Amino acid sequence: MFTRKATLFIVLLVLASFSNSAQTKNQENDEVPEQEKIELRQFTEKFVKRMQQTRNVEPLLREFFIRDYGEFLSFMFSSELKGKKRYKPTRSEFRSLSIPLTNLLYAYGLGVVMDENERYGEGLYRLLPKSLHRRVLEAEDLERFIEPKSRRRFLTNLSKYTTLSNDVRAHLAKKKFEQSNQYRESVSIREKDTFCNYPIDLIFSNIEEDSDNEVVGWLKRFGPDTRAYSVGTPIGISLMIVKIKGTYRAFGVWPHPFSGGASCR
């Protein structure tokens, strides 16, 4: 599925593994009530519409995401860095990484929608000029973020990565691919596909149960009644969502083909 070793998607593999690692033995019998399905779809559809307009998650954080959007990414990477003599970025720094990462995920999803015959990633490359395509390929290796040797190196690479994300977003805005017939027709087709038309997976419930799983421990901070979901979209990305006291908030984004192990192809 992937084209390069140690790519950007190592992050996504970590996030995707969440849907399996955070399940409990009782979850198999849990179902999402119809009212929750309606609410989750409305929440996700609204996010999709806004993301298509802005191509930038930053102005959407307050409306759609948990208070500290970089918190889950920070938690996952901190677990990976335990016992290693590497610089451990702060949650604020991970938040700064989460924004360009999410924006590039949207761009990769756009590439999938525009050309589903290509492997994940290849569709986006075909939409970019050669110079920008080359920079994206060079930036895919995120080992420098996962195990940065120093804060200076982390911040230097983060700055370059953010600039790249902004340049990709500017190119997509200039070309207005979302307004093309090809894009609209592809989204329309995907909306008729069971795996693409906002499929909802309950990825964790019963958080009050005791568990040694670190992800479960992270989720417990939201309270004993918290439920976590994955909601796929027809634009190539999925949202990880928690329901906190009746309110929905996203805490992560990943490519939709990972969601529930399903693919839209």
N, C-alpha and C positions, 0 to 999 in steps of 0.2 A: 504493500500500500504506500509506503514512504520511499522517498528517493534518495535520502542522505542519512549517513550515520550521525547519531547524537544531534538530531535536529530539534527545532522548535517543538516538535511533537512529543519529545520526552516529557515535557511539562504536561501535555495533554494526556499522556498515558498514565501519569501519576494521578491526575484528576479523574480520569475515567475509571481507574481502579477503585475509586471511592464507591462507585455504585455497587460493587461486589463486596468490598471489605466491610462496608457499614451495614450490611443486612443482618437481621437476626433470624433465628430459627422459626419465629412465629410470623415473620413477615409474609411467608408464602400464602397465608390465608387472609392477609389484609387486602382490601380493595379500596380504591379511591371513590368516595361517594359522588354521585352525579353532580351535586351542587358544587363540590370542590373541583370537579373536572371543568365545569363551566367557568368558575372563577379563575382557575389556573390558565385556561385557554385565553380568557379575556385579558388577563395580566400579560401573558406572553405575546399575544397578538399586538397589544399596545406597545410593548417593548420593540417588537419587530418593526412596526411602522415608524417609531421614533428613530430606531437605529438606521433604517433605510434613509431617513431624512438627514441625519447628522453624520453618519459613518464614524461617529465618535462617542464612546461610552461615557466620557467624563461629564458632560452636562446632564447625563441621565442617572448618575449615581444616586443622587438624593431621592429621586422618585422611585427607582426600581431596586436598589441594592441595599444590603446591610450597611450599617454606619461606616464600618471600616472594610472597604472592598478588598484590600490586600491581605486581610487577616487570614483567610483560609490558605492562600498561596504561601504566606509566611509560615503558617503552621506546617504545611506539607514539606516545605523545603527545610525548615528547622529540624524536622524529624530526620531528613536525609543527611543533614550536616552534623548530627550528634556524634561527638567523639572525634571529629575531624578538625585539624588545625587550619581552618579556613575562616575568612571573614564572614560573619553572619549578618546579613542585611537586616535593618530594622523593619518593623511593620510598615512604617511610612515609606521606606524605600521600596518595599514590595508593592505597596499601593501604586507607586510611581511606575513600577514595571508592569503591573496589571493593566493599566490603561492602554499603553501601546500594544501589549500582547493581545488584549481583547479586540482592539481595532484591527489588528492584522488577522485575527481569527475571522472577523467579519469579512475581510477582504478575501481570505482563502475560501470562505463559504460562497462568496459571490462568484469566484472562479469555478466552484463546483456546479453552481446553478447554471452558469453560462456554458459550460462544456462538461457534461457528465461522463463523456467517453474517456476523459483523461484521468490519470491517477490523481489522488488528492494532492493538491499543490500545483500540479501541472496546469490546471485551468487558469489559475491566477497568473502564472508566468506568461501565458499567451496574451494576457491583457496588458502587460507592462512593456514599456520600451526596454531595449536591451540593457541600457545602463542601470535602470532601476531593478530589472530582473536580476542582474548580477549582484547588486547590493543585497537583495532579499536572500539570495542563495548564501552569500557570505555571512549574513546575520542569523541564519537558521541554527548554527551551532551555539547552543545556550549553555555549554559547560562552564563558560566564564561567569554565568549568572548563578548556576547551581553550586559551584565551588569556587567562588572568587578568591583570589589570593590576597587581595587587599581592598579596602574601601575605595581607594582612589581608582583602582582598575574597574571595580563595579560601577562607580558613578560615571567613569569615562565611557564605558560600553553602554550603560543605560542611556546616556545622552545621545550616542550614535543611533541606538535602537529607536529611541523616541523620534529623532529626526527622520529616520527611515520610515517609520509608521506614518508620520505626518505627510511625508512626500508621497507615499502610496495612496493615502487618503485624498490628497490634493489631485492626484492623477485620476482617481476614480470619480471624484466630483466633477472634474473637467469633462470627462468622457460621458458621464451620466448613464452608465450601463444599466442602472435600475429602471430607466425610462425606455429602454430598448424593447422592441417586440420580442426579441429572443429571450430576454430575461423574464418578461412578463408571461410569456407562453410557458417557459420552463417552470416558473413558480406555480402557474395554474395547474400544470400537469402534476407537480409534486403535491399540491393540495388535494389531489384525488387519490394519492397513494397512502395507504394505511400507515406506513412507517414515517411518512413525511408530514402528514396533516395533524400536527401538534399532538403526537403520541405522548401519553403521560405515564410515567413509571413511578410508583411509590418506592423510593430507594431506601427509606428508613422510617421506622415508627417505633413506638414502645421504648422511647429513649430513657424512660425511668428504669429499665432493666439494667442490672449490673453487667458490665462488660469490660474486658481488658483492652478492647480495641481503642486505639488512640483517636481515631476519627469519631467514634461514639463519644468519647470523652470531650472532644471539641464541640460536638453538637449539644451536649448537655448544658452548655452555658446559656442556651436559649430557653431553657425551661423543660419540665417533664412532659409537657403536652406537644412539644415541637414535632412536626413531621417534615420530612425532606423528600423532594421529588426531582425527577429529571423530566423536562418537557422539551421535546424536539420541535424543530421548526422547518418550514419549507425553504429557508434561506441558508441551509448548511451549517447551522449552529444549534446547540442545545443550551438551555439554562438549567442550572442547579438552583432549586428554590426551597426555602424554608417557610413554614407557616408559623408565625410567632404571634400568639394571642389574637388569632383571627386575621392577621395581616401577612401578606405574601411579600417576601424579599428574596432577591437572587443573591447567591454568594459565590457563584462561579459560572464560567462559560467553557464549553468544549465543542469540538466538531460534532455535528449530529450523527455521522456514521458510527460513533462510539456509543451513542445513547441506547442503552438496553441491548447492545450487541446487534442492533438493527441497522440496515443500510437502506437508503432510498433508491438504490439502483436496481 
